[in-house]
């Protein structure tokens, strides 16, 4: 797979105030053409949400490296 074959990725972060803090929802999909690739995560802790987003971005970047045949 080459960079041109890789689909467009998306990461959506939603923050909702709650009575006892914040609910952070993170939706990620490494290829918007493949709905089955979508993952949803929910956090109360900002650091955990940031780590999840960082992991997604780094994973997508790493997947951009062409496979050697």
C-alpha positions, 0 to 999 in steps of 0.5 A: 500500500502506498501513500496514494492508496491510503484513504483520508483519516478522521478524528472527531473530539467531542467534549460534554460537560457533566455534573461530575466533570467532563465526558470526552468522546473520541471518534477515529477512522483511518479511512473514511471510505470504510465505515467498519473502521470507525472506533469510538472511545469515551474518557473522563480524563483529558490525558487519556483522551489526548493519548488516544488521539496521539496513538491514532495519529502516530498509527496513521502516520506509521501506516503510511510507510509503503510495504516492502514486497 
